[in-house]
Amino acid sequence: MKQLFCIAAALAIAFSASAFAADTPASAPMTAQQTKMGDCNKQAVGKKGDDRKAFMKACLSAGGAAAPATPMTQQEKMKKCNADATGKKGDDRKAFMKSCLSA
């Protein structure tokens, strides 16, 4: 009885997973950003760690005029301002964060 139940559960999981996978179109056209990411990823073969991170950052930001500018979300802005505020303390940091987040 337990084996029958396990087999039924396994089949239910397998069929439900394939149903969810069918919701995403396999041939959806790639956006310009996805294409750029793929190109940069191919060029970064062999690079590791900080070297790869720096390369990817430079590659993805290169030719920014070709990519459409999208406004940053509040969360992205907070993350960027927080990274830029590294090393600042107290009132200096508070003033920087206020001006950065309001920009």
N, CA and C of each residue as an Amber inpcrd file, in Angstrom:
protein
   309
   0.8190000  -1.1890000   0.0000000   0.0000000   0.0000000   0.0000000
   0.8650000   1.2560000   0.0000000   1.9440000   1.2190000   0.8180000
   2.8290000   2.3650000   0.8790000   3.5280000   2.5900000  -0.4580000
   3.8950000   1.5040000  -1.1290000   4.5610000   1.6360000  -2.4190000
   3.6310000   2.2590000  -3.4520000   2.3970000   1.8690000  -3.4360000
   1.4080000   2.4140000  -4.3610000   1.2260000   3.9140000  -4.1160000
   1.1700000   4.2910000  -2.8470000   1.0270000   5.7010000  -2.4930000
   2.2460000   6.5020000  -2.9560000   3.4490000   5.9660000  -2.7410000
   4.6820000   6.6510000  -3.1570000   4.7390000   6.8130000  -4.6720000
   4.3440000   5.7890000  -5.3950000   4.3470000   5.8490000  -6.8530000
   3.3420000   6.8980000  -7.3380000   2.1670000   6.9080000  -6.7200000
   1.1410000   7.8910000  -7.1000000   1.6270000   9.3090000  -6.8090000
   2.2790000   9.5070000  -5.6690000   2.7930000  10.8280000  -5.3120000
   3.8850000  11.2640000  -6.2870000   4.7660000  10.3430000  -6.6420000
   5.8430000  10.6600000  -7.5810000   5.2830000  11.0370000  -8.9490000
   4.2870000  10.3170000  -9.4090000   3.6610000  10.6370000 -10.6980000
   2.9530000  11.9880000 -10.6510000   2.3160000  12.2850000  -9.5450000
   1.6260000  13.5750000  -9.4090000   2.6280000  14.7230000  -9.4670000
   3.7470000  14.5500000  -8.7990000   4.7880000  15.5910000  -8.8200000
   5.3670000  15.7430000 -10.2220000   5.6260000  14.6440000 -10.8830000
   6.2020000  14.6980000 -12.2250000   5.2700000  15.4020000 -13.2040000
   3.9850000  15.0780000 -13.1530000   3.0400000  15.7080000 -14.0800000
   2.7900000  17.1710000 -13.7460000   2.7900000  17.5170000 -12.4710000
   2.5630000  18.9210000 -12.1100000   3.7690000  19.7660000 -12.5040000
   4.9750000  19.2290000 -12.4090000   6.1700000  19.9730000 -12.8090000
   6.1530000  20.2480000 -14.3060000   5.7180000  19.2760000 -15.0960000
   5.6740000  19.4950000 -16.5430000   4.5860000  20.4900000 -16.9080000
   3.5280000  20.5540000 -16.1390000   2.4640000  21.5190000 -16.4050000
   2.9550000  22.9360000 -16.1550000   3.7540000  23.1310000 -15.1100000
   4.2990000  24.4600000 -14.8330000   5.3210000  24.8480000 -15.8900000
   6.1050000  23.9150000 -16.3490000   7.1110000  24.2040000 -17.3660000
   6.4510000  24.6100000 -18.6750000   5.2700000  24.1180000 -18.9510000
   4.5790000  24.4370000 -20.1950000   4.0980000  25.8860000 -20.2130000
   4.0020000  26.5310000 -19.0480000   3.5450000  27.9140000 -18.9870000
   4.5630000  28.8970000 -19.5510000   5.8430000  28.5460000 -19.5440000
   6.8730000  29.4550000 -20.0280000   7.1900000  29.1230000 -21.4760000
   7.0590000  30.0970000 -22.3740000   7.3300000  29.8280000 -23.7860000
   8.8210000  29.5930000 -24.0120000   9.1480000  28.5250000 -24.7080000
  10.5420000  28.1810000 -24.9460000  11.1650000  29.0580000 -26.0210000
  10.3560000  29.5980000 -26.9080000  10.9020000  30.3680000 -28.0090000
  10.6190000  31.8650000 -27.8640000  10.5440000  32.3620000 -26.6320000
  10.3040000  33.7840000 -26.4280000  11.5290000  34.5600000 -26.9060000
  11.3230000  35.6690000 -27.6160000  12.4700000  36.4390000 -28.0990000
  13.2570000  37.0420000 -26.9370000  14.5690000  37.0490000 -27.0950000
  15.4290000  37.5880000 -26.0510000  15.4430000  39.1090000 -26.1350000
  15.5070000  39.7480000 -24.9700000  15.5960000  41.2020000 -24.9360000
  17.0250000  41.6110000 -25.2650000  17.2280000  42.8980000 -25.5060000
  18.5730000  43.4000000 -25.8180000  19.5180000  43.1390000 -24.6550000
  19.0190000  43.3060000 -23.4220000  19.8590000  43.0800000 -22.2400000
  20.2530000  41.6150000 -22.1320000  19.3300000  40.6990000 -22.4280000
  19.6500000  39.2720000 -22.3660000  20.6830000  38.8970000 -23.4210000
  20.5580000  39.4780000 -24.6060000  21.5200000  39.2220000 -25.6740000
  22.8940000  39.7180000 -25.2730000  22.9310000  40.9220000 -24.7170000
  24.2020000  41.5180000 -24.2740000  24.8300000  40.6680000 -23.1710000
  24.0040000  40.1860000 -22.2390000  24.4990000  39.3440000 -21.1550000
  25.1050000  38.0620000 -21.7040000  24.4540000  37.4660000 -22.6880000
  24.9820000  36.2490000 -23.3010000  26.3040000  36.4880000 -24.0040000
  26.4040000  37.6220000 -24.7390000  27.6450000  37.9470000 -25.4350000
  28.7860000  38.1660000 -24.4460000  28.5200000  38.9330000 -23.3920000
  29.5540000  39.1930000 -22.3850000  29.9520000  37.9030000 -21.6770000
  28.9820000  37.0400000 -21.4300000  29.2590000  35.7760000 -20.7540000
  30.1720000  34.8910000 -21.6040000  29.9590000  34.9090000 -22.9240000
  30.8230000  34.1290000 -23.8160000  32.2440000  34.6710000 -23.8110000
  32.3840000  36.0000000 -23.7410000  33.7120000  36.6150000 -23.7450000
  34.4330000  36.4020000 -22.4160000  33.6930000  36.1340000 -21.3460000
  34.2880000  35.9970000 -20.0180000  34.7570000  34.5780000 -19.7160000
  34.7110000  33.6980000 -20.6990000  35.1320000  32.3170000 -20.4810000
  36.5930000  32.3040000 -20.0320000  36.8680000  31.5890000 -18.9390000
  38.2250000  31.4740000 -18.4200000  38.5330000  32.4450000 -17.2930000
  37.7370000  33.4900000 -17.1460000  37.9500000  34.4460000 -16.0660000
  37.2450000  33.9310000 -14.8190000  37.8210000  34.2220000 -13.6480000
  37.2320000  33.7420000 -12.4000000  37.2700000  34.8370000 -11.3380000
  36.3690000  34.7250000 -10.3850000  36.3670000  35.5830000  -9.2060000
  36.2050000  37.0570000  -9.5210000  37.0290000  37.8750000  -8.8550000
  36.9490000  39.3250000  -9.0070000  37.2770000  39.7710000 -10.4230000
  38.1730000  39.0470000 -11.0920000  38.5250000  39.3830000 -12.4740000
  37.2980000  39.2560000 -13.3730000  36.5430000  38.1690000 -13.2020000
  35.3280000  37.9600000 -13.9990000  34.2740000  39.0100000 -13.6640000
  34.1190000  39.2910000 -12.3650000  33.1300000  40.2700000 -11.9250000
  33.4170000  41.6410000 -12.5400000  34.6850000  42.0480000 -12.5050000
  35.0730000  43.3450000 -13.0620000  34.8620000  43.3680000 -14.5750000
  35.2050000  42.2710000 -15.2390000  35.0160000  42.1930000 -16.6840000
  33.5370000  42.2960000 -17.0510000  32.6960000  41.5360000 -16.3590000
  31.2670000  41.5430000 -16.6550000  30.6630000  42.9230000 -16.4210000
  31.0930000  43.5770000 -15.3530000  30.5840000  44.9180000 -15.0590000
  30.9450000  45.8820000 -16.1820000  32.2070000  45.8290000 -16.6150000
  32.6570000  46.7130000 -17.6890000  31.9690000  46.3670000 -19.0090000
  31.8370000  45.0950000 -19.2960000  31.2320000  44.6570000 -20.5530000
  29.7590000  45.0500000 -20.6150000  29.0340000  44.8280000 -19.5330000
  27.6070000  45.1330000 -19.5380000  27.3250000  46.6260000 -19.5360000
  28.2380000  47.4160000 -18.9790000  28.0090000  48.8600000 -18.9610000
  28.5370000  49.5300000 -20.2230000  29.3580000  48.8560000 -20.9920000
  29.8900000  49.4110000 -22.2390000  28.7570000  49.5900000 -23.2380000
  28.7740000  50.6830000 -23.9420000  27.7430000  50.9240000 -24.9440000
  26.3880000  51.1450000 -24.3220000  26.3610000  51.8340000 -23.1980000
  25.1170000  52.0780000 -22.4900000  24.1100000  52.8530000 -23.3250000
  24.5740000  53.5980000 -24.3220000  23.6580000  54.3760000 -25.1490000
  22.7820000  53.4690000 -25.9950000  23.2760000  52.2830000 -26.3300000
  22.5040000  51.3680000 -27.1670000  21.3700000  50.7230000 -26.3740000
  21.5960000  50.5270000 -25.0870000  20.5650000  49.9080000 -24.2680000
  19.5930000  50.9700000 -23.7820000  18.3100000  50.6820000 -23.8090000
  17.3440000  51.6710000 -23.3360000  17.4920000  51.8910000 -21.8370000
  17.4460000  53.1540000 -21.4220000  17.6050000  53.4840000 -20.0140000
  16.3000000  53.1810000 -19.2800000  16.4030000  52.3590000 -18.2630000
  15.2350000  52.0580000 -17.4580000  15.4460000  52.6770000 -16.0860000
  14.4240000  53.2680000 -15.5140000  14.5890000  53.8810000 -14.2000000
  14.8680000  52.8210000 -13.1470000  15.6960000  53.1910000 -12.1800000
  16.0350000  52.2610000 -11.1050000  14.8620000  52.1520000 -10.1410000
  14.6680000  50.9560000  -9.6230000  13.6630000  50.7900000  -8.5870000
  14.2370000  51.3580000  -7.2930000  13.3980000  51.5830000  -6.3140000
  13.8600000  52.1300000  -5.0360000  14.8690000  51.1880000  -4.3990000
  14.6430000  49.8920000  -4.5300000  15.5520000  48.9060000  -3.9460000
  16.9190000  48.9630000  -4.6340000  16.9320000  49.0810000  -5.9590000
  18.2000000  49.1730000  -6.6930000  18.9460000  50.4530000  -6.3210000
  18.1860000  51.5460000  -6.2020000  18.7960000  52.8230000  -5.8460000
  19.4190000  52.7380000  -4.4510000  18.6990000  52.1270000  -3.5130000
  19.1990000  51.9750000  -2.1470000  20.4740000  51.1450000  -2.1310000
  20.5020000  50.0840000  -2.9200000  21.6770000  49.2110000  -2.9810000
  22.8830000  49.9700000  -3.5420000  22.6600000  50.7380000  -4.6100000
  23.7480000  51.4870000  -5.2320000  24.2670000  52.5770000  -4.2970000
  23.3500000  53.3280000  -3.6970000  23.7580000  54.3980000  -2.7800000
  24.5000000  53.8280000  -1.5750000  24.0240000  52.6910000  -1.0890000
  24.6670000  52.0510000   0.0520000  26.0960000  51.6290000  -0.2970000
  26.2880000  51.1070000  -1.4960000  27.6220000  50.7080000  -1.9330000
  28.5190000  51.9350000  -2.1060000  27.9630000  53.0150000  -2.6480000
  28.7420000  54.2370000  -2.8500000  29.1000000  54.9240000  -1.5330000
  28.3180000  54.6680000  -0.4960000  28.5470000  55.3110000   0.7950000
  29.5650000  54.5680000   1.6570000  30.1660000  53.5400000   1.1170000
  31.1480000  52.7680000   1.8810000  32.2720000  53.6850000   2.3400000
  32.5820000  53.6270000   3.6200000  33.6550000  54.4410000   4.1870000
  33.1580000  55.7200000   4.8330000  31.9530000  56.1330000   4.5450000
  31.3910000  57.3360000   5.1560000  30.7420000  56.9540000   6.4820000
  30.7960000  57.8570000   7.4480000  30.2410000  57.5670000   8.7730000
  29.4590000  58.7610000   9.2880000  28.5280000  58.4830000  10.1780000
  27.8080000  59.5200000  10.9010000  27.0170000  60.4600000  10.0080000
  27.1330000  61.7650000  10.3190000  26.3760000  62.7880000   9.5950000
  26.7730000  62.8640000   8.1270000  28.0470000  62.5910000   7.8420000
  28.5200000  62.6190000   6.4540000  27.7810000  61.5570000   5.6270000
  27.6650000  60.3570000   6.1860000  26.9600000  59.2640000   5.4960000
  25.4670000  59.5810000   5.3540000  24.8990000  60.1150000   6.4340000
  23.4660000  60.4410000   6.4290000  23.1500000  61.4670000   5.3390000
  23.9900000  62.4990000   5.2340000  23.7870000  63.5330000   4.2200000
  23.9760000  62.9580000   2.8220000  24.9930000  62.1070000   2.6640000
  25.2340000  61.4960000   1.3470000  24.0510000  60.6320000   0.9290000
  23.5660000  59.7900000   1.8460000  22.4530000  58.8990000   1.5190000
  21.1970000  59.7040000   1.1670000  20.9640000  60.7940000   1.8920000
  19.7860000  61.6240000   1.6130000  19.8620000  62.2000000   0.2060000
  21.0310000  62.7390000  -0.1670000  21.1630000  63.3420000  -1.4970000
  21.1560000  62.2770000  -2.5900000  21.7730000  61.1440000  -2.3080000
  21.8310000  60.0630000  -3.3080000  20.4340000  59.4920000  -3.5780000
  19.6820000  59.2360000  -2.5340000  18.3580000  58.6310000  -2.7020000
  17.3470000  59.6020000  -3.2970000  17.5440000  60.8880000  -3.1140000
  16.6050000  61.8440000  -3.6610000  16.9270000  62.1950000  -5.1030000
  18.1250000  61.8440000  -5.5610000  18.5410000  62.1590000  -6.9380000
  17.7920000  61.3070000  -7.9390000
